[in-house]
């Protein structure tokens, strides 16, 4: 079943996000490429990268609100092309920060959430790729991403991209017009709000401009890895040798062997198993897949083929998420090991709660085209320790959201317990009790039809869905439309 996100509200939420981020900002005079975010594998840091048209000293300011009172510094260009970068340090994990960059009369503003604590039991993130050639289509995908973290702040976290950002990565004009063009405001809001972690694609060409705009702490060439809460991400460079005996493959082997994170992901461009278009990559099948099986990799994210597809091979899930805006291909779901495939521009929402991962693939129009859950045997869950409390259940985002007439609400129970799931209005008044019972361990779901306990239709507006167990609660906002 597909769940349509109503477009008028979807656009108004995106507009609200833009208003919050850039009202009073003029970022199109001296600034050539507005600040975008990179996560440098340190949960106390966030890096800003931007480019000017000419030489100038910039002011960078940041804080816990738009007073920007925590810090201020000057930035001078580096290199030969008016490039700037600054890393904000001493961040508190999981805390939201606001920043602005002042360049002459231009002011570019944004916000981000610092990465979670190392011991975090759960994270959310976005995955997608292949944004090249048609920025208007990419902008619609980005609108969905912005709406997602507007609705659920836990998604203002991390974007994993599978590459092919522009049509010709060796042409500066493509970066100007296809990826960093200020006309496409949803893309720029997204880049200003969430760090963008990219595996290089074939359309990035030599990689010279790619590494200029995305200066990650590479191990060598364009491969590296990073931790984020309970997850470890390995970013593969498929345009540097990674066959048997290669330095990169040996590094991937050692890196996966060394990580203590229970959730392991690989991010690359060309898929080992997909649904046609470009053929399956034999090097992924022969060299990468055995390491994934050996070290318990949960998902391999890839693109290259411009559609959504999911395959499974010996317990490893391969997701092709190449629908970020590039011209679409028609997939063939009869290809080996493919479970599902859809021709659509889309992005993937990934939620990790303890030993459970849920991936939801959503089109730029708001339709859910796939959803699945993975249970991780590397995570032992008999209740997850969070401080002095034991988390016995976790609430997942409702979908669709905003909704009308009904929305699906899912939650996971980690050990049998009493569960109270209730809808409240914004003033804290109970509206509808959905669950008040003893629940067995597992994933549960039900629908709210937008009615109160007496069967009356609730008014349009914002509501709070709250899951309560053993004195601990978790809440998420939902928006009802009439």
Number of C-alpha atoms within 10 A of each C-alpha: 7 12 18 18 22 17 12 8 16 20 15 12 20 24 17 13 22 18 13 14 21 18 11 11 17 16 21 17 13 20 24 19 22 24 27 23 25 25 26 19 15 18 22 19 18 22 18 20 20 21 20 21 13 13 16 15 15 19 16 24 21 22 18 14 13 17 11 16 13 13 12 16 12 12 18 14 18 12 8 7 13 17 21 20 20 16 15 18 13 10 18 16 17 18 13 18 20 21 27 23 26 21 21 13 12 16 22 23 27 26 24 21 24 24 28 21 16 15 12 18 20 20 21 22 20 24 28 29 35 31 30 26 20 17 24 17 21 28 24 23 27 28 25 26 29 27 25 21 21 16 22 17 14 19 23 26 24 25 25 21 30 32 29 27 30 28 21 19 23 17 13 11 12 18 21 14 16 24 24 21 18 19 14 20 19 25 25 22 27 27 23 26 27 27 25 20 23 27 27 30 27 19 18 23 18 14 18 11 16 21 15 13 18 18 15 19 14 12 11 12 13 23 24 20 21 16 21 24 22 22 20 21 24 21 26 25 21 20 17 14 13 20 16 13 9 11 14 23 18 13 16 22 17 12 15 23 13 10 16 13 18 21 26 22 21 23 28 28 31 27 27 23 27 35 29 18 14 13 14 18 14 14 17 20 14 13 14 21 19 14 18 23 14 11 15 19 23 21 23 27 27 31 29 26 30 29 30 34 30 23 24 17 15 10 14 19 22 24 28 31 30 35 33 36 28 26 18 17 19 16 21 17 18 13 16 14 17 20 15 19 23 22 19 25 28 33 27 26 19 19 21 24 22 27 19 20 20 16 20 17 24 27 25 24 19 22 19 21 21 19 13 11 14 16 14 19 12 12 16 11 16 15 16 21 15 11 7 6 12 15 24 23 30 21 22 21 20 24 21 23 26 25 24 18 13 18 21 17 19 16 19 20 22 23 17 15 16 17 21 18 21 18 26 19 18 12 8 10 11 16 20 21 16 19 15 12 11 11 18 15 15 13 16 13 11 13 13 18 17 24 16 18 13 8 10 10 13 18 14 13 13 14 23 20 23 17 22 20 18 14 8 12 16 15 18 18 20 22 19 20 17 11
